[in-house]
Amino acid sequence: MDLTINGANQQYLSNLQTVQSQINLAQAQLSSGYRLQQASDDPTAIGQIYELQTQIAFNQQTQTNLTGAQSELSAADTALQSAIQAVQSAVSIASQGATSTSTAQEQANLAIEAQGIQQTLVSLSQTQVNGHYIFSGDDDTQPSYQLDPTQPNGVLQLIAPTNTRVIQDVNGASIATARTAEQIFDAQDASGNPVSGNVFAAINSLVTALQSNDQTAIAAASDALNAAGTYLNGQLAFYGEAEDRVSGAAQLAQMFLVQEQSNLGQVQDTNVPSAALALTQAQTQQQAALSVEAKIQQEPNLFSLLA
């Protein structure tokens, strides 16, 4: 008996296998959401997918960095505004102390208020975000200053930090986002001496003048505090500009991310209507083929007639 499969049967089985493969692919595409189930489905698209995935990962990390920078910039902005208000309060105290009618006791009381402002300013220089001292530059695990009345400016500098901190946008452009407490509160010349605008020196000079009931020194301290207020406003402007740049960079990163995700979807994701149509057509072909096979098997043949 000849059990070989003739050419027509071989073609039928091959077609049936092709249809089943089409069904399997369409079902996998619809269930996974991905157009490609293996590299051989579209080898040229694999490189595009990897490149887009890399770009998206980079963009998402950039956005994370920008979000962290925004938090620190916002905290710095708030701290500087508080520092400016504190200096303005100190100027008001100096104005009260500069009057010739102030008694020694009144001067002593004003000195205590000034000391409270001094403590506030030192605390602001120690501002933290998520456990990091944002005015300590690269060494953000500790504050730069602490209050110390024995020091010439009323504070002890704990570290002299470097400040190399910048952040990059999605195009690789660098944005400076931080200044140190030394730059903000303790402006110095090349020899380390206080210069005009030095906040710590100005507030300490007021405390000392009030404690000494020295009218001339109080007036000088008032001038120094006004200069410190102007200087702090300049520092605030730096942070305002940095906030604007980081905000713009975040918006740009989000725009790029949306575009990159759209591009990836076009290459990688299943076209649901097309896959559903392909599945329906393949299932229809399969059912038609199986129906034809069933009819052929039901037709009488020579052996059935002889039975």
C-alpha positions in Angstrom: 0.0 0.0 0.0 1.3 3.4 -1.0 1.2 5.8 2.1 3.0 8.7 0.5 1.3 12.1 0.5 0.7 13.4 -3.0 1.6 17.0 -4.2 -1.9 18.3 -3.6 -2.0 17.1 -0.1 1.4 18.5 0.6 0.4 21.9 -0.6 -2.8 21.7 1.5 -0.8 21.0 4.6 1.7 23.7 3.9 -1.0 26.2 3.4 -2.8 25.1 6.5 0.5 25.6 8.5 1.0 29.0 7.0 -2.5 30.1 8.0 -2.0 28.7 11.6 1.3 30.7 11.8 -0.6 33.8 10.8 -3.2 33.1 13.5 -0.6 32.6 16.1 1.3 35.8 15.2 -1.9 37.9 15.2 -3.0 36.5 18.6 0.5 37.1 20.1 0.5 40.7 18.8 -2.9 41.4 20.2 -2.2 39.8 23.6 1.3 41.3 24.1 0.7 44.7 22.5 3.9 44.3 20.5 4.1 44.1 16.7 7.4 42.2 16.9 7.5 38.9 18.7 11.1 38.0 17.7 13.9 39.7 15.9 13.3 37.8 12.7 9.8 39.4 12.4 11.5 42.7 11.3 15.3 42.7 11.7 15.6 46.3 10.5 13.3 47.6 13.2 15.3 46.1 16.1 18.0 48.7 15.9 15.4 51.5 15.8 13.7 50.1 18.9 17.0 49.8 20.9 18.0 53.3 19.9 14.6 54.8 20.9 14.5 52.9 24.2 18.0 54.3 25.0 16.9 57.8 24.2 13.8 57.4 26.3 15.8 56.1 29.3 18.2 59.0 29.0 15.3 61.5 28.7 13.6 60.0 31.8 16.8 60.2 33.8 17.2 63.8 32.7 13.7 64.6 33.9 14.4 63.0 37.2 17.5 65.1 37.6 15.6 68.2 36.6 12.9 67.5 39.1 15.4 67.1 41.9 17.1 70.4 40.8 13.7 72.1 40.9 13.1 71.1 44.5 16.5 72.4 45.6 16.1 75.6 43.6 12.7 76.2 45.1 14.0 75.7 48.6 17.0 78.0 47.9 14.6 80.7 46.6 12.5 80.4 49.7 15.6 80.5 52.0 16.9 83.6 50.3 13.6 85.5 50.4 13.6 84.7 54.2 17.1 85.9 54.5 16.3 89.2 52.8 13.3 89.7 55.1 15.6 88.9 58.1 18.1 91.5 57.0 15.3 94.0 56.5 14.2 93.3 60.1 17.8 93.9 61.2 17.9 97.2 59.4 14.7 98.2 61.3 16.4 97.2 64.6 19.4 99.3 63.7 17.2 102.3 63.0 15.7 102.0 66.5 19.1 101.6 68.1 20.6 104.6 66.2 18.3 107.1 68.0 20.0 109.1 70.8 17.0 108.5 73.1 17.5 104.7 73.3 18.5 103.6 76.8 21.1 101.0 77.6 18.4 98.5 78.5 16.6 99.1 75.2 19.9 98.6 73.3 20.4 95.4 75.2 16.9 94.2 74.2 17.5 95.1 70.6 20.8 93.2 70.7 18.9 90.1 71.8 16.5 90.6 68.8 19.5 91.0 66.5 21.0 87.8 67.9 17.8 86.0 67.0 18.1 87.3 63.4 21.7 86.2 63.4 20.7 82.7 64.4 18.0 82.7 61.7 20.5 83.6 59.0 22.9 80.9 60.1 20.0 78.4 60.1 19.0 79.5 56.6 22.6 78.8 55.4 22.0 75.3 56.7 18.9 74.7 54.5 18.4 71.0 53.6 16.4 69.2 51.0 16.1 65.4 51.4 18.9 65.4 53.9 21.3 67.4 51.7 22.7 70.8 52.6 21.9 72.7 49.4 24.4 75.5 50.2 27.3 73.2 50.9 28.4 72.7 47.3 29.8 69.3 46.5 30.2 68.3 50.2 26.4 68.4 50.9 26.5 66.0 53.9 27.2 68.8 56.4 26.5 72.5 56.8 29.1 75.1 55.9 28.6 77.3 59.0 27.5 77.3 62.6 26.9 80.1 65.0 30.0 80.9 67.2 30.1 84.3 69.0 33.8 83.9 69.6 34.6 84.3 65.9 35.1 87.7 64.3 31.9 87.4 62.2 30.0 85.5 64.8 30.1 82.3 62.8 32.5 79.4 62.4 33.1 78.1 58.8 33.1 74.3 59.0 34.0 73.6 55.4 35.2 75.6 52.4 33.3 73.7 49.7 33.9 73.5 46.0 30.9 73.9 43.8 31.0 72.0 40.6 27.3 71.1 40.6 25.5 71.6 37.3 22.7 69.9 35.5 22.3 69.1 31.9 19.2 69.4 29.7 18.3 66.9 27.0 20.6 68.6 24.5 23.6 68.4 26.8 23.6 72.1 27.7 24.8 72.7 31.3 22.8 74.8 33.8 24.4 76.0 37.0 21.9 75.4 39.8 23.7 76.1 43.1 25.9 78.5 45.0 27.6 77.9 48.4 26.8 79.5 51.7 30.2 81.2 51.5 29.2 82.8 48.2 25.7 83.8 49.5 26.2 84.8 53.1 30.0 85.3 53.6 31.3 87.3 50.6 35.1 87.6 50.9 38.1 88.9 49.0 41.0 86.8 47.8 42.6 87.1 51.2 39.5 85.8 53.0 38.4 89.2 54.4 34.7 90.2 54.4 33.7 92.5 51.6 30.6 94.7 51.1 27.5 92.5 51.1 28.8 90.0 53.6 25.7 89.1 55.5 27.3 87.4 58.5 29.7 90.3 59.1 26.9 92.9 58.8 24.5 91.2 61.3 27.4 90.5 63.7 28.5 94.1 63.6 25.0 95.2 64.6 24.9 92.7 67.5 28.3 94.0 68.7 27.3 97.7 68.3 24.1 97.3 70.2 25.7 95.4 73.0 28.3 98.2 73.2 25.6 100.9 72.9 27.8 102.5 70.2 25.7 104.9 68.1 28.3 105.3 65.4 28.9 101.6 65.1 25.1 101.0 64.9 24.8 103.5 62.0 27.7 101.7 60.2 26.1 98.4 60.8 22.9 99.7 59.3 24.8 100.7 56.1 26.4 97.2 56.0 23.0 95.5 56.4 21.6 97.6 53.5 24.5 96.5 51.4 23.9 92.9 52.5 20.3 93.1 51.5 21.2 94.3 48.0 23.8 91.6 47.7 21.2 88.9 48.7 18.8 90.2 46.1 21.5 89.6 43.5 21.8 86.0 44.8 18.1 85.6 44.6 18.2 86.7 41.0 20.7 84.0 40.2 18.3 81.4 41.6 15.3 82.9 39.8 17.1 82.6 36.5 18.2 79.1 37.3 14.6 78.1 38.1 13.4 79.5 34.8 16.1 77.6 32.8 15.4 74.3 34.6 11.7 74.7 34.1 12.2 75.3 30.4 14.5 72.3 30.2 11.9 70.1 31.9 9.3 71.2 29.4 11.6 70.5 26.5 12.5 67.1 28.0 8.8 66.2 28.3 8.2 67.3 24.7 11.1 65.1 23.5 9.8 62.2 25.6 6.3 62.3 24.1 7.8 62.4 20.6 10.2 59.5 21.3 7.5 57.4 22.9 5.3 58.0 19.9 8.1 57.0 17.5 8.7 53.9 19.5 5.0 53.0 19.5 5.0 53.3 15.7 7.9 50.9 15.4 7.2 48.5 18.2 3.5 48.5 19.2 0.8 46.4 17.6 -1.6 48.0 15.1 -4.6 46.6 16.8 -7.1 47.1 13.9 -4.7 45.6 11.4 -3.8 42.6 13.7 -7.5 42.0 14.4 -8.4 42.0 10.7 -5.5 39.7 10.0 -6.6 37.3 12.7 -10.2 37.3 11.4 -9.1 36.6 7.8 -6.7 33.8 8.8 -9.3 32.2 11.0 -11.8 32.4 8.1 -9.3 30.8 5.7 -8.6 28.1 8.3 -12.2 27.3 8.8 -12.8 27.2 5.0 -9.9 24.8 4.5 -11.0 22.5 7.3 -14.5 22.5 5.9 -13.3 21.5 2.5 -11.2 18.7 4.0 -14.2 17.4 6.0 -16.3 17.2 2.8 -13.6 15.4 0.9 -13.3 12.8 3.7 -17.1 12.3 3.6 -17.2 11.5 -0.2 -17.6 7.8 -1.0 -14.6 6.0 -2.5 -14.0 2.6 -4.1 -13.4 0.8 -0.8 -16.6 2.1 0.8 -18.7 1.0 -2.2 -17.2 -2.5 -2.0 -17.9 -2.8 1.7 
